[in-house]
């Protein structure tokens, strides 16, 4: 493992890699605060409203705002610098935590909706900052490695977040808020002290977006790359289940045993190291079929949670399922990258579609997961999701074409 890290981080003497590490560290601090909120928010909404379906609808509102921001932000943020985008993101995250705390004193649905809206805007600011940083500060031939390094930091944050959040919430919401503000303040200070390393203007050409034309283009592409779209939706369904129902179940298990608090962290942990292994394996062929096979494996282990209520068994099933999912994610990203490479100038349409597909999954599934939870309980919800994943992936395995063919002639007319 040490040799693998040294292989990926051996370029730190290069100024570019120093910038990447520093930028990733700032994001790590912000994402750590966000991970605590991600654990806290569903638990608080559920405890106040007492209904998992309503909780799902409220959490999904964050993605509704994110989807709308995807259409608006490219126009209004095209000349904003990286440093300012991160400042905006940190400000939105701070406000998100303030409104979440205020729900302890004013327990209204409107407070939760404002919290979700601010949270969704935070994600968009950070996403734009990341893409702008990669486009302006990192040479093209180094971007894959840079995204890989950033991914390790981000996945580590979401692994540590639930571990920190569970005991913090037992100490009270004000202490939890204080720790969140410490992480946000640390990111702010580090960003301010190193501002010259991030103060790069947007150099990527982003044209004005017409939502109706974008939607038409996305529908056209979806007809030809539907297997990848379905895999992405399934991944989004699983992830949103863990970050809604999973947070509540993790909190319940943590009251039974200290080991129970590992339920959500163990879902996140494999992505920290498997991403680096995937980079070394360099799989170039059969990515679609392999991603579907990995989904089947992941679904089988998720379904296996139903076989025993023992915490040790549940943790084992979650970890093994997540290992398969951690292989699936980069495979489907590779499929999209191959498609983008074939699209020429219109590749932004494909990038927009993949982002919106994930947002759509987070809009659709949390209320459905909430309804399943009402019917069968938190633990069995994961088994139901696992069965649905296995059945869908099995069908995909038999109907997915060997090559996803694009309507190249029609795409040329979009310019």
Secondary structure, 3 states (H helix, E strand, C coil): CHHHHHHHHCCCCCHHHHHHHHHHHHHHHHHHHHHHHHHHHHHHHHHHHCCHHHHHHHHHHHHHHHHHHHHHHHHHCCCCCHHHHHHHHHHHHHHHHHHHHHCCCCCCHHHHHHHHHHHHHHHHHHHHHHHHHHHHHCCHHHHHHHHHHHHHHHHHHHHHHHHHHHHHHHHCHHHHHHHHHHHHHHHHHHHHHCHHHCCCCCCCCCCCCCHHHHHHHHHHHHCCCHHHHHHHHHHHHHHHHHCCHHHHHHHHHHHHCHHHHHHHHHHHHHHHHHHHHHHHHCCCCCHHHHHHHHHHHHHHHHHHHHHCCCHHHHHHHHHHHHHHHHHHHHHHHHHHHHHHHCCHHHHHHHHHHHHHHHHHHHHHHHHHHHHHHHHHCHHHHHHHHHHHHHHHHHHHHHHCCCCCCCCHHHHHCCC
